[in-house]
Amino acid sequence: MEGRRVSTPTITDHRALAGESAGPARCLVCRECGAEYALQARYACDDCFGPLEVAYDFGAITRDDIASGPSNMWRYAPLLPVGADVAAGKNLQPGFTHLIRSDNLARELGMRALWVKDDSGNPTHSFKDRVVAVALENAERLGFTTVACASTGNLANAVAAAAARAGLRSCVVVPHDLEDGKTVTTAVYGGTLIEIEGTYDDVNRVCSEVASDDEWGFVNVNLRPYYAEGSKTLGYEIAEQLGWRLPAQVVVPIASGSLMTKIDKAFKELISLGLVEATPYRIFGAQATGCSPVAAAWKAGLDIVKPQRPNTIAKSLAIGNPADGPYALDVAKRTGGAIEDVTDDEVVAGIRQLARTEGIFGETAGGVTVAALAKLLATGQLDPQADTVVLNTGDGLKTLDAVTGVVGPTATIPASLEAFRAAVEGEGLS
């Protein structure tokens, strides 16, 4: 391609020249200067240090082609950097989770049509199973036998489980103060789990240093371009489950910002391939106030994101220096969306509201999106008459601490009929 440089393999690139196909993936391309690289284990441009992402040469694909595929994310294999036989491989086969029409919540918020995309139904109960699935396919293609990650919890679960299934070694690194529900559900898979005394950003710094020296596949460092593509499947599924149309509005939690950018990329790809009509859509981001660098930049009208030190119960979103923050700002601006933040008290209220109205127990990130949805409506930034999808990216059983002490038994009574009747009558039951 004129004006773009394609890198030649170096002595350390031998793994990129062997192994299986990466499907329709053509190369890695710098998001800043456009320089192109072979499909290697790398994440930054040599020229401008910009982040790399996967570029494709898509073949013809129809809705029927997708519908005839498996009932998991691999139905979209022709749109991902994976081989055609991926569905038959030794992986956890995540994806194609429920898109739930949420009329009770919509009525309470004064909305016409609302859906919750509930990714708590994935194998390790978060959307991270999607990104890990794509990363591990490429880790094996590139010859890695040990996979690793820096994580706030959900990614640690997903890497440990997927590595166990694939027969790979794993080493996951997390902050020392994660919820027990996330450390236990990582350790149970038998890989190496290391806690670091510090924030996620401290963890990520250490992992970036290790990834530059060791022959490990770090899913969110040297394998990040492939890893991030797994998030596109959420966007594909939303469109397919809505009857092959795009929602007018989507509310997405922001940690690194990658999820927001990849849902946008998925929608654009579906339009370019003729799989959906090119209708306008707006993408909104949601953060917890205690770690809201992208929301702060948005409200200040800035194009850069100033790092923050996290202090929030929404630990799965507690990335103080989000790698894709500037790109999330671009998506919100280009689509006519916005980025909002909510307090920890509002997060808990959002968790409870989603559970009480729709029977969905989301983790703190889900509380962030529901609370941000309510705030966006109250401030007039989001149209209550437009078809809207909000994302619940994880299971509330992982973040019980957020609601422990806030919810509990209605009453504790003696073992007698009279006491039972008195208790239920006090609740208006008969």
FIZA-496285 format. One record per residue (C-alpha): residue number from 1; x, y, z. Coordinates in steps of 0.001 Angstrom, whole numbers, plus 500000, padded with zeros to 6 digits. Last residue first. Layout:
REM residues N
[NUM, [X, Y, Z]] ...
REM end
This chain:
REM residues 430
[430, [449362, 487550, 552194]] [429, [452358, 489726, 551387]] [428, [452607, 493427, 552267]] [427, [456118, 493099, 553683]] [426, [454878, 493398, 557262]] [425, [452386, 490696, 556402]] [424, [455327, 488461, 555523]] [423, [456972, 488897, 558916]] [422, [453783, 488567, 560961]] [421, [452804, 485430, 559123]] [420, [456221, 483877, 559762]] [419, [456111, 484766, 563468]] [418, [452697, 483180, 563832]] [417, [453737, 480057, 561979]] [416, [456626, 479478, 564332]] [415, [460368, 478859, 564045]] [414, [461497, 482162, 565547]] [413, [462261, 484979, 563091]] [412, [465077, 486569, 561120]] [411, [463707, 489142, 558697]] [410, [464240, 490576, 555211]] [409, [467529, 488738, 554924]] [408, [470392, 490601, 553259]] [407, [471310, 493541, 551045]] [406, [473675, 496402, 551814]] [405, [475962, 494489, 554160]] [404, [477454, 492567, 551264]] [403, [476542, 494486, 548105]] [402, [479963, 495444, 546761]] [401, [481704, 492585, 548565]] [400, [479806, 490123, 546378]] [399, [481970, 491059, 543407]] [398, [482524, 487768, 541574]] [397, [478976, 486527, 542258]] [396, [477818, 489646, 540403]] [395, [478727, 488057, 537067]] [394, [480438, 490067, 534327]] [393, [480174, 492324, 531270]] [392, [476674, 493685, 531652]] [391, [476373, 495844, 528567]] [390, [473614, 498324, 527816]] [389, [471612, 498332, 524568]] [388, [469283, 501155, 523506]] [387, [466522, 501545, 520928]] [386, [465705, 505267, 520918]] [385, [462816, 506864, 522804]] [384, [464735, 507601, 526023]] [383, [467362, 509579, 524034]] [382, [470651, 509839, 525936]] [381, [472365, 513115, 526864]] [380, [469305, 514578, 528572]] [379, [470928, 514835, 531998]] [378, [468534, 512359, 533590]] [377, [468942, 509907, 530699]] [376, [472732, 509991, 530888]] [375, [472495, 509540, 534658]] [374, [470227, 506500, 534381]] [373, [472502, 504918, 531762]] [372, [475525, 505705, 533942]] [371, [473908, 503796, 536823]] [370, [473199, 500844, 534536]] [369, [476727, 500909, 533073]] [368, [478461, 501233, 536463]] [367, [476346, 498529, 538067]] [366, [477370, 496200, 535261]] [365, [481018, 496999, 536016]] [364, [480310, 496200, 539682]] [363, [479226, 492679, 538836]] [362, [475805, 492010, 537418]] [361, [472987, 490062, 539004]] [360, [470293, 489892, 536326]] [359, [466755, 489243, 537577]] [358, [465373, 492053, 535407]] [357, [463930, 494703, 537747]] [356, [465462, 493836, 541117]] [355, [468819, 492628, 539759]] [354, [469283, 495608, 537441]] [353, [468224, 498018, 540186]] [352, [470476, 496391, 542776]] [351, [473589, 496600, 540616]] [350, [472743, 500183, 539648]] [349, [472264, 501203, 543285]] [348, [475653, 499699, 544109]] [347, [477241, 501699, 541275]] [346, [475416, 504856, 542413]] [345, [476966, 504489, 545866]] [344, [480356, 503981, 544189]] [343, [479908, 507244, 542313]] [342, [479070, 507487, 538612]] [341, [480972, 508599, 535505]] [340, [479778, 509620, 532062]] [339, [481231, 509492, 528544]] [338, [479247, 510844, 525597]] [337, [477789, 509776, 522265]] [336, [477567, 511656, 518972]] [335, [479206, 508851, 516980]] [334, [482422, 510738, 516197]] [333, [482817, 512229, 519680]] [332, [482164, 509025, 521612]] [331, [484431, 507050, 519280]] [330, [487242, 509622, 519485]] [329, [487106, 509667, 523290]] [328, [487371, 505881, 523269]] [327, [490437, 506254, 521029]] [326, [492064, 508600, 523541]] [325, [491393, 506108, 526374]] [324, [492763, 503082, 524531]] [323, [495741, 502481, 526812]] [322, [493873, 503420, 529983]] [321, [496116, 504948, 532672]] [320, [494125, 504617, 535910]] [319, [492724, 501203, 535130]] [318, [490124, 500390, 537783]] [317, [487365, 498958, 535580]] [316, [487417, 495452, 537098]] [315, [487915, 497118, 540460]] [314, [484510, 498802, 540513]] [313, [484706, 499377, 544281]] [312, [486612, 502570, 543560]] [311, [489884, 504350, 544309]] [310, [492108, 504261, 541227]] [309, [495124, 506602, 540902]] [308, [494441, 508760, 537864]] [307, [496171, 509179, 534506]] [306, [495426, 512266, 532342]] [305, [493721, 511330, 529090]] [304, [494393, 513376, 525969]] [303, [491879, 514797, 523504]] [302, [490421, 517202, 526080]] [301, [486960, 518731, 526301]] [300, [487071, 518859, 530106]] [299, [484034, 516590, 530365]] [298, [485590, 514075, 528004]] [297, [488957, 514134, 529768]] [296, [487267, 513495, 533113]] [295, [485219, 510662, 531601]] [294, [488408, 509073, 530261]] [293, [490277, 509407, 533569]] [292, [487369, 508023, 535607]] [291, [488705, 505834, 538389]] [290, [486921, 506799, 541607]] [289, [484099, 508271, 539522]] [288, [483275, 504825, 538132]] [287, [483255, 504805, 534342]] [286, [480686, 504567, 531544]] [285, [481107, 505151, 527811]] [284, [478374, 506020, 525319]] [283, [478212, 504898, 521689]] [282, [475746, 506518, 519290]] [281, [474394, 504792, 516176]] [280, [473334, 506022, 512751]] [279, [471937, 503445, 510289]] [278, [474112, 501857, 507610]] [277, [471951, 498789, 507030]] [276, [473437, 495551, 508265]] [275, [475364, 492675, 506648]] [274, [476551, 494822, 503736]] [273, [480211, 494077, 504401]] [272, [480984, 497748, 505042]] [271, [478072, 498025, 507492]] [270, [479087, 494930, 509448]] [269, [482668, 496207, 509556]] [268, [481576, 499592, 510909]] [267, [479487, 497954, 513646]] [266, [482384, 495702, 514639]] [265, [484823, 498635, 514774]] [264, [482440, 500539, 517079]] [263, [482207, 497506, 519330]] [262, [485993, 497408, 519161]] [261, [486464, 500997, 520304]] [260, [484219, 500611, 523348]] [259, [485849, 497345, 524387]] [258, [489334, 498853, 524083]] [257, [488753, 501720, 526515]] [256, [491245, 500342, 529054]] [255, [488463, 500128, 531665]] [254, [485351, 501659, 530118]] [253, [481858, 500211, 530529]] [252, [479705, 500394, 527378]] [251, [476317, 502061, 526807]] [250, [474932, 501506, 523296]] [249, [472493, 503725, 521383]] [248, [470610, 503508, 518068]] [247, [470938, 499735, 517977]] [246, [472272, 498276, 514739]] [245, [470247, 495858, 512653]] [244, [470593, 492197, 511788]] [243, [467539, 490959, 513687]] [242, [468449, 492466, 517064]] [241, [470330, 489263, 517867]] [240, [472524, 489728, 514799]] [239, [473412, 493325, 515671]] [238, [474133, 492582, 519323]] [237, [476101, 489500, 518344]] [236, [478412, 491362, 515979]] [235, [479072, 494068, 518574]] [234, [479933, 491533, 521257]] [233, [482078, 489691, 518718]] [232, [484227, 492778, 518268]] [231, [485641, 492227, 521749]] [230, [487705, 489325, 520425]] [229, [489688, 491780, 518288]] [228, [491391, 493155, 521411]] [227, [493262, 489890, 521989]] [226, [494722, 489909, 518487]] [225, [496295, 493385, 518794]] [224, [497169, 492675, 522472]] [223, [499411, 489654, 521879]] [222, [502588, 491439, 523070]] [221, [500761, 493073, 525989]] [220, [497172, 492039, 526774]] [219, [497551, 488322, 526017]] [218, [501093, 488114, 527287]] [217, [502587, 485285, 525229]] [216, [505766, 484278, 526978]] [215, [509296, 484061, 525610]] [214, [510639, 486456, 528180]] [213, [512410, 489806, 527863]] [212, [509977, 492392, 526506]] [211, [507015, 490626, 528104]] [210, [508641, 490882, 531533]] [209, [508881, 494677, 531304]] [208, [505296, 494980, 530089]] [207, [504213, 492686, 532915]] [206, [505860, 494910, 535516]] [205, [504197, 498021, 534101]] [204, [500822, 496296, 533925]] [203, [500962, 495320, 537579]] [202, [501810, 498877, 538634]] [201, [498922, 500122, 536462]] [200, [496654, 497568, 538082]] [199, [497412, 499139, 541448]] [198, [500045, 498118, 544008]] [197, [501391, 495210, 546007]] [196, [501647, 492614, 543285]] [195, [499818, 489292, 543407]] [194, [501101, 486329, 541397]] [193, [498949, 483424, 540222]] [192, [500626, 480454, 538519]] [191, [498206, 477987, 536954]] [190, [496056, 475456, 538769]] [189, [492577, 476335, 537527]] [188, [491390, 476962, 541107]] [187, [493759, 479915, 541454]] [186, [491683, 482108, 539142]] [185, [488292, 481553, 540745]] [184, [489892, 482018, 544159]] [183, [491446, 485351, 543155]] [182, [488255, 486662, 541573]] [181, [485734, 485853, 544295]] [180, [488240, 486980, 546903]] [179, [487941, 490537, 545541]] [178, [491233, 492010, 544414]] [177, [493603, 493728, 546847]] [176, [497008, 492347, 545805]] [175, [496849, 493648, 542244]] [174, [496991, 490872, 539628]] [173, [499513, 488828, 537631]] [172, [498569, 485701, 535699]] [171, [501018, 482964, 534735]] [170, [499720, 480170, 532532]] [169, [501039, 476910, 531091]] [168, [499207, 475557, 528050]] [167, [497040, 472446, 527744]] [166, [494293, 474250, 525828]] [165, [491666, 473745, 528556]] [164, [494041, 474802, 531300]] [163, [495109, 477814, 529258]] [162, [491463, 478815, 528767]] [161, [490759, 478607, 532498]] [160, [493817, 480556, 533657]] [159, [493411, 483165, 530929]] [158, [489702, 483732, 531624]] [157, [489994, 483974, 535396]] [156, [492960, 486374, 535142]] [155, [491008, 488444, 532616]] [154, [488180, 488796, 535115]] [153, [490454, 489855, 537948]] [152, [492058, 493275, 537484]] [151, [494586, 491663, 535171]] [150, [498108, 491609, 533792]] [149, [498395, 488559, 531575]] [148, [500241, 485349, 530786]] [147, [500463, 482509, 528311]] [146, [503142, 479815, 528311]] [145, [503605, 477430, 525372]] [144, [504045, 480104, 522721]] [143, [504492, 478886, 519142]] [142, [503106, 481802, 517161]] [141, [499973, 479932, 516101]] [140, [499530, 478790, 519710]] [139, [499596, 482371, 520973]] [138, [497331, 483341, 518092]] [137, [494570, 480965, 519141]] [136, [495253, 482025, 522714]] [135, [494605, 485701, 521952]] [134, [491326, 484971, 520154]] [133, [489954, 482952, 523071]] [132, [491319, 485453, 525582]] [131, [489327, 488265, 524018]] [130, [486070, 486336, 524185]] [129, [486574, 484874, 527661]] [128, [487065, 488451, 528879]] [127, [483332, 489047, 528427]] [126, [482754, 487674, 531903]] [125, [481366, 484575, 533613]] [124, [484279, 482142, 533336]] [123, [482543, 480127, 530593]] [122, [480420, 483062, 529329]] [121, [476909, 483636, 530700]] [120, [477926, 486813, 532551]] [119, [477981, 488420, 529114]] [118, [474467, 489813, 529457]] [117, [473647, 492213, 526624]] [116, [470845, 494127, 528331]] [115, [468116, 495482, 526063]] [114, [466031, 498651, 526261]] [113, [463058, 499976, 524313]] [112, [460772, 502920, 525209]] [111, [462574, 504352, 528211]] [110, [461159, 505988, 531342]] [109, [463802, 504580, 533697]] [108, [461373, 502323, 535570]] [107, [459703, 501288, 532326]] [106, [463046, 500435, 530738]] [105, [464076, 498373, 533760]] [104, [460876, 496335, 533528]] [103, [461038, 496108, 529736]] [102, [464522, 494595, 529600]] [101, [464720, 492647, 526340]] [100, [467657, 490332, 527044]] [99, [470520, 489776, 524625]] [98, [471808, 486413, 525801]] [97, [475325, 485147, 525179]] [96, [476601, 484157, 521742]] [95, [480097, 483900, 523177]] [94, [482573, 481443, 524587]] [93, [483932, 478280, 522952]] [92, [486142, 477092, 525839]] [91, [488979, 476051, 523538]] [90, [490458, 472817, 522215]] [89, [489804, 473331, 518529]] [88, [486800, 472403, 516406]] [87, [485511, 475973, 516309]] [86, [488936, 477211, 515164]] [85, [488913, 475284, 511896]] [84, [488798, 478394, 509682]] [83, [491914, 479843, 511282]] [82, [491822, 482918, 513489]] [81, [492304, 486672, 513078]] [80, [488536, 487388, 513174]] [79, [485794, 488219, 510637]] [78, [485591, 484756, 509023]] [77, [485536, 483330, 512593]] [76, [482190, 485046, 513319]] [75, [480313, 481792, 514078]] [74, [483315, 481266, 516369]] [73, [481633, 483435, 519009]] [72, [479289, 480644, 520048]] [71, [476282, 478836, 518636]] [70, [478303, 477276, 515812]] [69, [478015, 478485, 512211]] [68, [475007, 478250, 509910]] [67, [473792, 481677, 511038]] [66, [477102, 483227, 509995]] [65, [477010, 481870, 506461]] [64, [473305, 482726, 506244]] [63, [474067, 486350, 507096]] [62, [476456, 486421, 504181]] [61, [480223, 486565, 503803]] [60, [482394, 487518, 500835]] [59, [486063, 487547, 501729]] [58, [487611, 489953, 504172]] [57, [491149, 491225, 503642]] [56, [491928, 492337, 507153]] [55, [493890, 494733, 509362]] [54, [494721, 493845, 512958]] [53, [495702, 496566, 515384]] [52, [498949, 498201, 516442]] [51, [499421, 500920, 519032]] [50, [501566, 503984, 518225]] [49, [505274, 503946, 519060]] [48, [505925, 506341, 516143]] [47, [508319, 504378, 513907]] [46, [508734, 501005, 515618]] [45, [504956, 500690, 516060]] [44, [503695, 498992, 519189]] [43, [501899, 495688, 519947]] [42, [504106, 492835, 518840]] [41, [503755, 489071, 518629]] [40, [503837, 488775, 514841]] [39, [501326, 489061, 512023]] [38, [503694, 490978, 509744]] [37, [503883, 494722, 510167]] [36, [502318, 497767, 508512]] [35, [502940, 501448, 509128]] [34, [499691, 503449, 509183]] [33, [500982, 506405, 511216]] [32, [498644, 506427, 514219]] [31, [496648, 503201, 514375]] [30, [499714, 501236, 513309]] [29, [498808, 498234, 511167]] [28, [499176, 494520, 511820]] [27, [498801, 492359, 508743]] [26, [496345, 490556, 506468]] [25, [493966, 488855, 508907]] [24, [491362, 486838, 506974]] [23, [492346, 483578, 508674]] [22, [495389, 483766, 510943]] [21, [496820, 480701, 509231]] [20, [498738, 478015, 511052]] [19, [502333, 477797, 512166]] [18, [505499, 479355, 510872]] [17, [506655, 482808, 509837]] [16, [505500, 484630, 512970]] [15, [507484, 482228, 515139]] [14, [510669, 483262, 513372]] [13, [510229, 486917, 514368]] [12, [513160, 487142, 516783]] [11, [515726, 487267, 513968]] [10, [513836, 490138, 512399]] [9, [510970, 489900, 509951]] [8, [510663, 492736, 507436]] [7, [508349, 495596, 508293]] [6, [505821, 496833, 505768]] [5, [506077, 500558, 505209]] [4, [503053, 502560, 504184]] [3, [502865, 505448, 501746]] [2, [501481, 503342, 498918]] [1, [500000, 500000, 500000]] 
REM end
